[in-house]
Amino acid sequence: QVQLVESGGGLVQAGGSLRLSCAASGSIFSINSMGWYRQAPGKQREWVATITSGGSINYKDSVKGRFTISRDNAKNTVYLQMNSLKPEDTAVYYCNAMLVSGSYWGKGTLVTVSS
């Protein structure tokens, strides 16, 4: 069993910043990749960013230059630094971890960006 716990969400004004964290625990031998997804009201969940255990990184086009994903493999933790936030970034943000045993998800943390 693998558990993921997100933290760092909240309310922020447009142009502000937030830093999300996600810590994985449980039956972990090796994590191939970790990433962030988000879901706005009435919309499908979408991919935001991914980082592999080797450090390879990919971003959704709309967040490039504003968001930074990073990780601490020894602590099984992934971060998402979000700068220059826009109202359209408002969503529940979910952490994901991909292991050989399967894909695991956190419960999500709400990010609200006001105009």
C-alpha positions in Angstrom: 0.0 0.0 0.0 1.2 3.5 -0.9 -0.2 6.7 0.6 0.3 10.2 -0.9 -0.4 13.4 1.1 -0.5 16.8 -0.5 -0.2 20.1 1.3 0.3 23.8 0.5 -3.0 24.7 -1.2 -4.9 27.9 -0.3 -6.3 31.2 -1.5 -4.0 33.6 -3.3 -4.5 36.7 -5.4 -3.6 36.8 -9.1 0.1 37.2 -9.5 0.9 35.5 -6.2 2.7 32.3 -5.5 2.1 29.0 -3.7 4.3 25.9 -3.1 2.7 22.5 -3.1 4.2 19.4 -1.5 3.5 15.7 -1.8 5.0 13.0 0.4 4.7 9.3 -0.4 4.9 6.6 2.2 4.1 2.9 2.7 5.3 0.0 0.6 7.7 1.9 -1.6 10.7 0.2 -3.2 11.2 2.6 -6.1 9.2 5.4 -7.7 9.6 5.7 -11.5 8.0 9.1 -11.7 5.8 11.6 -9.8 3.6 14.3 -11.2 0.9 16.8 -10.6 -2.6 16.9 -12.1 -5.5 19.4 -11.6 -9.3 19.4 -12.0 -11.3 22.6 -12.2 -15.1 22.6 -11.5 -17.0 21.0 -14.4 -13.9 19.9 -16.2 -11.9 16.7 -16.6 -8.7 16.1 -14.7 -5.7 17.3 -16.7 -1.9 16.7 -16.5 0.2 19.6 -15.3 3.8 18.4 -14.8 5.9 15.2 -14.4 9.4 14.5 -13.1 11.1 11.1 -13.3 13.4 9.5 -10.8 16.3 10.5 -13.0 15.3 14.2 -13.1 13.6 14.5 -16.5 10.9 17.1 -16.5 7.9 18.0 -18.7 5.2 20.7 -18.3 1.8 21.5 -19.7 2.3 24.4 -22.1 0.1 26.9 -20.2 2.3 26.6 -17.0 5.7 26.7 -18.6 7.8 29.6 -17.2 5.5 29.9 -14.2 5.6 26.5 -12.5 8.6 24.5 -11.4 8.4 20.8 -10.4 11.2 19.3 -8.2 11.7 16.2 -6.1 13.7 14.7 -3.3 14.0 11.0 -4.2 15.5 10.1 -0.8 12.4 11.5 0.9 9.9 10.3 -1.8 8.6 13.9 -2.0 7.7 16.0 -5.0 7.1 19.8 -5.0 5.3 22.3 -7.3 6.4 25.9 -7.0 3.7 28.0 -8.7 4.4 31.7 -9.5 2.5 34.3 -11.4 -0.7 32.5 -10.6 -3.8 33.2 -12.8 -7.5 32.7 -12.0 -7.6 29.9 -14.6 -5.1 28.0 -12.4 -7.9 27.6 -9.8 -8.5 23.8 -9.3 -8.0 20.9 -7.0 -4.4 19.7 -7.5 -3.6 16.0 -7.2 -0.3 14.3 -6.7 0.5 11.1 -8.6 3.2 8.5 -8.1 4.0 5.8 -10.7 5.5 2.6 -9.3 6.1 -0.9 -10.7 3.1 -2.0 -8.5 0.8 0.6 -10.0 -0.3 4.3 -10.1 -1.3 6.0 -6.9 -3.1 9.3 -6.1 -3.4 11.7 -3.2 -6.7 13.2 -2.1 -6.0 16.6 -3.6 -5.4 20.1 -2.3 -7.5 23.1 -3.4 -5.8 26.1 -5.0 -8.0 29.2 -5.5 -6.7 32.3 -7.4 -8.8 35.4 -7.1 -8.8 38.3 -9.6 
